[in-house]
Amino acid sequence: MRGQLDIDATAVAIRAGERRALARAITLVESGRSDHRAQALELLDKLGTERQALRIGLSGTPGVGKSTFIEAFGMMLTDKGLKVAVLAVDPSSARSGGSILGDKTRMEQLSRNPSAFIRPSPSQAQMGGVARRTREAVALCEAAGFDVILIETVGVGQSETMVAEMCDLFTLLLAPAGGDELQGVKRGIMEIADLILVNKADGDLKAQAIRTTADYAGALRLLRKRPQDPSDFPKAMSVSAYEGDGLGKAWDEMQSLINWRRENGHFDTRRAEQARYWFHEEVRLQLLARLTADQSLAARLAAQEAAVAQGRVSPAKAAAEVLEGL
């Protein structure tokens, strides 16, 4: 970004739903420059948290049809009169750190929809494929008046904990599979999923998708029930993003779960827990940033890093000595 952003004017434009202002603001929060960071914090503080959207996290392995699902699901929601934002976190290029999949090219219809906004972002090697500032991009989209925010993660095997800490509902998208492939789905990700959707339930794969859904439903019954959910959640369903089958029912189930959590006080409690989580994350990240920004501390950090690599000191002791410099 060039120059200083007019914070007041940008905040007004975002509240009015201006796409260009929203895109500039997201670029601002993703920037690593210290002056941009100060501006981003000022903007976020000015926008506040009065507006809230339904935040839906979506994960799944490559090839499962996430982009096809998001486009079909997003188009269905906009047809219902809802404004939809998609924050699609692409795998980063290891060389440039840039976004390499280009989700807008894979969601042509939705990207042209005036009620939708798509923002691909490089994951920048963050755990779970979630860019560090994705949560702040979510806050910006809420301030811009979007009703539903879909957060698509890379889904290549890293921990999905971070996306679960920024969404109200976590959906796991899977392809029709046999028993061996079912065993390959990690228990941890099933435990944080609120809804498992078996995609590609059409054509020759329809029967297999129905069997796979039944297998996952059986596996979910073996998991410990969560007190913040009704007795029939989490659940598994089959959908076809290609034909649009099951998408309306999936949306109904999502609304049912969220309404139940709101009525029983779990929704606000969860949002408060997430705010605390991100506060601690920011403290950790800003401490690390201060370590690398201060020349004397950075030199001590580099020296201890070399000592750890050479086996002359344990990682725990080296970290303690670095932190003493604070």
C-alpha positions, 0 to 999 in steps of 0.5 A: 500500500502507498501513503497513509490511509484516511482512517475516518473516511475508510471506516465510513466507506466500509460501513457503507459496504464499499468493496474497494474500501474493504479490499484496501482495508484487508490489504492493510491488516495483512501488511507486515509494515509497522506503520500499516499495523498501527493504522490497521489497529486504529481502523479496527478500533474505530469500526468496533464490533457492533455488527455480527455475521455468522462465521462458518469455517470450512475445511477439506482435503484438496480435490474434495470440491471446496470451491465448487461447494462454496460457489454453489452454497454462496449462490444459494445464500445470496438467492435468499437475500443474504450478503456473503463474504468468502475468505479463501486462504490459499496455500502459499508459494514457498518461494514468494509467500504469495497466493498460488491457487487464485480462488476467484478463478475457481468461483466465476459466478460467485465472484461476479455476484454483487451480493458476494465478496471473495478475498483469496489470501496467502496462508504465509505458512501459518498453522492450519493454513489460516493467515495470521490476520484472517480474523481481522479480515473477518471483523472488517467484513462484518463491519461492511454488513455481510451476513455470512462469512465463509472461511475456507482453509487450506486443508492439507493436514495441518491442525485446524484449531485456528479456524475453529477459534474464529468461526461459529460453526466448523464444517468438514467437507469430505469425498465419498470414500471406502473404509481405509480412507475413513480410517485416515480421517483424523479423530481430532478434526472430527471432534471439532467439526459441527457438520460433516458434509460428504460431497459429490453425492451425484452420478456414479458416486451417489450410492457410495456417498450415501454409504460414506455418510452412514459410516461417518454418522456411526463414527460420530456417535462414538465421540463424546457429546459436547454440552454446548450442542443438541444431542443429534450434533455433530452430524453427517450429511451427503450433498452434491455441490455440482447438482445443488442437492442437499445444500438447502438442508445443510443450511437449515441444519447450520441455522438450527444449531446456531439458533440452539446455541444462541437460545442456550447462551453458548453462542456468546460464551464461545465468542468470549472464549475466542476473544480471550484466545486471540488476545493471548495469541496477539501477546505471543506474536507481539512479544516475538516481533519485539524480540526481532525488532530490537537489535540487541535482543535480535542478536541475543536471539540469533546467538541462542538459536545457533547454540541450540542448533549446535546442541550446546544448550537446551531450547528451554534454557536458551528461550529463558535466557533470551526472555531475561533480556526483556 
